[in-house]
């Protein structure tokens, strides 16, 4: 898979690697390291099509205020010091309600043009991975909303839209993300030309984020690509997880889903 560059800036010695390009990440400061100022960190952070900041490779931090909150959590007094994990917000699992988890509606923008069929198919494949693991999660594609497929469309829970950058393959959001930022952005060309990383598995990874799952490689067992400690373990560490970047000491070559991933989604949403 082609790499453009690695993370631009990190506190300490660890930078997160993204699907194609790493957006900046902040690891806990280590003795003898220099912590960048907020302005330095902000200047090095990728901004997306709708002006959202992207951290940890493929996760939106939202507005300037959200990015500042992310920075402060990583360098403040409570900064972290050192299969499947769920994102937490204020110590609470970041997940959909039981009712909403069965009604995860989405559209796929017509702006993908001739690439739209590839994106629709890849979404179907990614959806099938999670739905095949538990009957408590159900994604529903709503083609009737494709002509107005943006975050402003309240007829669907989220939108799938093209990126305006070649700096990463795709990025998603967490359940706690505000509606104005709730989209999956996809570079359709890179999606179809990422070597052993199949389109369905790539979007399966991103859909894992939409369900609340974090990058598995932020766990200490990975030994690299640390992001933060705002997560709760659902399973033992799984280096082959669909949520673990292969380039972060992962063992999967294709981002395929594992039995541990399936156990993790059942632990969070039920079976």
C-alpha positions as semicolon CSV with decimal commas, in nm:
position;residue;x (nm);y (nm);z (nm)
1;X;0,000;0,000;0,000
2;X;0,130;0,343;-0,090
3;X;0,236;0,568;0,197
4;X;0,247;0,944;0,151
5;X;0,399;1,042;0,484
6;X;0,377;0,964;0,852
7;X;0,230;1,167;1,134
8;X;0,341;1,526;1,133
9;X;0,374;1,583;1,505
10;X;0,338;1,386;1,827
11;X;0,407;1,442;2,193
12;X;0,679;1,201;2,290
13;X;0,797;0,954;2,029
14;X;0,478;0,789;1,904
15;X;0,279;0,897;1,598
16;X;-0,043;0,734;1,483
17;X;-0,055;0,588;1,135
18;X;-0,364;0,641;0,927
19;X;-0,517;0,453;0,637
20;X;-0,277;0,604;0,386
21;X;-0,172;0,913;0,579
22;X;-0,143;0,970;0,949
23;X;-0,301;1,277;1,096
24;X;-0,121;1,403;1,407
25;X;-0,168;1,219;1,734
26;X;-0,061;1,309;2,084
27;X;0,104;1,050;2,303
28;X;0,180;1,107;2,668
29;X;0,486;1,329;2,718
30;X;0,800;1,140;2,810
31;X;1,089;1,262;3,017
32;X;1,322;1,481;2,813
33;X;1,075;1,541;2,528
34;X;0,944;1,876;2,410
35;X;0,569;1,922;2,407
36;X;0,449;2,126;2,107
37;X;0,230;2,425;2,180
38;X;-0,136;2,403;2,088
39;X;-0,079;2,635;1,792
40;X;0,202;2,410;1,665
41;X;-0,016;2,104;1,699
42;X;-0,312;2,277;1,531
43;X;-0,098;2,396;1,242
44;X;0,019;2,041;1,171
45;X;-0,327;1,882;1,191
46;X;-0,513;1,791;0,871
47;X;-0,843;1,968;0,806
48;X;-1,103;1,779;0,608
49;X;-1,361;1,867;0,340
50;X;-1,593;2,026;0,595
51;X;-1,312;2,190;0,793
52;X;-1,302;1,925;1,064
53;X;-0,967;1,841;1,221
54;X;-0,855;1,477;1,184
55;X;-0,654;1,300;1,455
56;X;-0,537;0,943;1,508
57;X;-0,535;0,876;1,134
58;X;-0,906;0,865;1,060
59;X;-1,097;1,016;1,353
60;X;-1,257;1,363;1,339
61;X;-1,187;1,604;1,625
62;X;-1,442;1,853;1,489
63;X;-1,405;2,223;1,552
64;X;-1,116;2,426;1,691
65;X;-1,275;2,392;2,036
66;X;-1,292;2,013;1,998
67;X;-0,931;1,996;1,884
68;X;-0,827;2,209;2,182
69;X;-1,014;1,974;2,416
70;X;-0,834;1,677;2,258
71;X;-0,498;1,851;2,304
72;X;-0,569;1,951;2,664
73;X;-0,676;1,597;2,758
74;X;-0,350;1,461;2,621
75;X;-0,112;1,708;2,785
76;X;-0,301;1,808;3,100
77;X;-0,275;1,675;3,452
78;X;-0,486;1,373;3,363
79;X;-0,289;1,281;3,050
80;X;-0,233;0,908;3,000
81;X;0,105;0,776;3,107
82;X;0,157;0,509;2,924
83;X;-0,953;-0,756;2,085
84;X;-1,174;-0,478;2,068
85;X;-1,210;-0,161;2,273
86;X;-1,493;0,088;2,293
87;X;-1,446;0,463;2,297
88;X;-1,549;0,632;2,621
89;X;-1,671;0,986;2,686
90;X;-1,649;1,094;3,047
91;X;-1,597;0,733;3,145
92;X;-1,918;0,618;2,972
93;X;-1,926;0,380;2,675
94;X;-1,970;0,566;2,345
95;X;-2,239;0,349;2,184
96;X;-2,583;0,368;2,024
97;X;-2,897;0,291;2,222
98;X;-3,046;-0,055;2,162
99;X;-3,321;0,100;1,948
100;X;-3,090;0,321;1,741
101;X;-2,840;0,038;1,685
102;X;-3,113;-0,142;1,489
103;X;-3,178;0,163;1,270
104;X;-2,839;0,290;1,149
105;X;-2,956;0,454;0,827
106;X;-2,720;0,602;0,569
107;X;-2,704;0,737;0,214
108;X;-2,422;0,729;-0,043
109;X;-2,368;1,056;-0,227
110;X;-2,425;1,082;-0,601
111;X;-2,112;1,299;-0,604
112;X;-1,907;0,978;-0,625
113;X;-2,009;0,971;-0,991
114;X;-1,891;0,663;-1,176
115;X;-1,725;0,536;-0,856
116;X;-2,051;0,526;-0,662
117;X;-2,125;0,159;-0,734
118;X;-1,785;0,062;-0,592
119;X;-1,853;0,257;-0,273
120;X;-2,206;0,114;-0,236
121;X;-2,070;-0,240;-0,278
122;X;-1,786;-0,181;-0,032
123;X;-2,033;-0,039;0,221
124;X;-2,253;-0,347;0,179
125;X;-1,952;-0,570;0,243
126;X;-1,842;-0,369;0,548
127;X;-2,195;-0,365;0,689
128;X;-2,222;-0,743;0,647
129;X;-1,918;-0,796;0,870
130;X;-2,080;-0,632;1,173
131;X;-2,436;-0,747;1,106
132;X;-2,306;-1,101;1,066
133;X;-2,159;-1,084;1,416
134;X;-2,474;-0,976;1,600
135;X;-2,843;-0,932;1,525
136;X;-2,845;-0,630;1,756
137;X;-2,682;-0,405;1,493
138;X;-2,856;-0,315;1,167
139;X;-2,736;-0,071;0,900
140;X;-2,991;0,037;0,639
141;X;-2,896;0,195;0,306
142;X;-3,152;0,455;0,190
143;X;-3,085;0,520;-0,183
144;X;-3,374;0,770;-0,202
145;X;-3,156;1,016;-0,004
146;X;-2,847;0,987;-0,227
147;X;-2,921;1,305;-0,422
148;X;-2,903;1,513;-0,102
149;X;-2,655;1,300;0,089
150;X;-2,488;1,539;0,332
151;X;-2,470;1,579;0,708
152;X;-2,764;1,822;0,680
153;X;-2,996;1,543;0,565
154;X;-3,199;1,445;0,870
155;X;-3,371;1,158;0,687
156;X;-3,064;0,943;0,754
157;X;-2,840;0,895;1,056
158;X;-2,521;0,953;0,859
159;X;-2,395;1,021;0,509
160;X;-2,121;0,861;0,300
161;X;-1,948;1,129;0,094
162;X;-1,635;1,170;-0,121
163;X;-1,324;1,336;0,018
164;X;-1,160;1,633;-0,147
165;X;-0,815;1,506;-0,053
166;X;-0,590;1,215;-0,144
167;X;-0,423;1,215;0,197
168;X;-0,618;0,921;0,336
169;X;-0,852;0,647;0,218
170;X;-1,144;0,696;0,454
171;X;-1,247;0,834;0,790
172;X;-1,554;0,800;1,010
173;X;-1,704;0,916;1,342
174;X;-1,818;0,790;1,682
175;X;-2,178;0,761;1,810
176;X;-2,123;1,069;2,029
177;X;-2,034;1,282;1,725
178;X;-2,275;1,568;1,654
179;X;-2,499;1,528;1,347
180;X;-2,320;1,812;1,166
181;X;-2,004;1,597;1,162
182;X;-2,160;1,253;1,127
183;X;-2,032;1,126;0,793
184;X;-1,801;0,865;0,646
185;X;-1,568;1,027;0,395
186;X;-1,414;0,804;0,129
187;X;-1,147;0,852;-0,137
188;X;-1,302;0,617;-0,394
189;X;-0,986;0,583;-0,602
190;X;-0,767;0,487;-0,308
191;X;-1,040;0,257;-0,175
192;X;-1,009;0,042;-0,485
193;X;-0,629;0,046;-0,508
194;X;-0,500;-0,033;-0,160
195;X;-0,337;-0,368;-0,225
196;X;-0,438;-0,640;0,019
197;X;-0,660;-0,397;0,211
198;X;-0,990;-0,489;0,047
199;X;-1,256;-0,216;-0,001
200;X;-1,508;-0,402;0,215
201;X;-1,263;-0,448;0,500
202;X;-1,151;-0,084;0,484
203;X;-1,509;0,038;0,519
204;X;-1,571;-0,237;0,775
205;X;-1,293;-0,074;0,980
206;X;-1,455;0,267;0,944
207;X;-1,798;0,130;1,031
208;X;-1,638;-0,011;1,345
209;X;-1,572;0,348;1,449
210;X;-1,936;0,439;1,381
211;X;-2,032;0,169;1,631
212;X;-1,796;0,316;1,891
213;X;-1,487;0,097;1,850
214;X;-1,138;0,244;1,884
215;X;-0,813;0,151;1,717
216;X;-0,692;-0,168;1,882
217;X;-0,332;-0,051;1,852
218;X;-0,380;0,222;2,114
219;X;-0,362;-0,059;2,373
220;X;-0,021;-0,088;2,543
221;X;0,032;-0,440;2,406
222;X;0,083;-0,295;2,056
223;X;0,394;-0,109;2,170
224;X;0,342;0,172;1,916
225;X;0,084;0,410;1,765
226;X;-0,055;0,505;2,108
227;X;-0,347;0,749;2,094
228;X;-0,504;0,791;2,439
229;X;-0,664;0,605;2,728
230;X;-1,027;0,703;2,665
231;X;-1,148;0,348;2,607
232;X;-1,267;0,033;2,781
233;X;-1,154;-0,319;2,682
234;X;-1,422;-0,558;2,560
235;X;-1,196;-0,851;2,477
236;X;-0,833;-0,952;2,524
237;X;-0,587;-0,769;2,297
238;X;-0,613;-0,885;1,935
239;X;-0,325;-0,788;1,706
240;X;-0,518;-0,922;1,405
241;X;-0,831;-0,714;1,477
242;X;-1,005;-0,529;1,195
243;X;-0,955;-0,220;1,414
244;X;-0,575;-0,269;1,434
245;X;-0,360;-0,103;1,166
246;X;-0,121;-0,365;1,024
247;X;0,157;-0,103;1,020
248;X;0,119;-0,056;1,396
249;X;0,255;-0,400;1,487
250;X;-0,066;-0,566;1,370
251;X;-0,060;-0,915;1,225
252;X;-0,337;-0,887;0,965
253;X;-0,243;-0,815;0,607
254;X;-0,596;-0,734;0,489
255;X;-0,791;-0,580;0,781
256;X;-1,019;-0,883;0,798
257;X;-1,258;-0,935;1,091
258;X;-1,162;-1,186;1,359
259;X;-1,359;-1,403;1,601
260;X;-1,242;-1,169;1,877
261;X;-1,392;-0,872;1,690
262;X;-1,722;-1,059;1,668
263;X;-1,707;-1,135;2,040
264;X;-1,637;-0,767;2,110
265;X;-1,938;-0,631;1,922
266;X;-2,160;-0,890;2,092
267;X;-2,018;-0,786;2,431
268;X;-2,114;-0,423;2,363
269;X;-2,445;-0,459;2,180
270;X;-2,565;-0,810;2,262
271;X;-2,603;-1,122;2,052
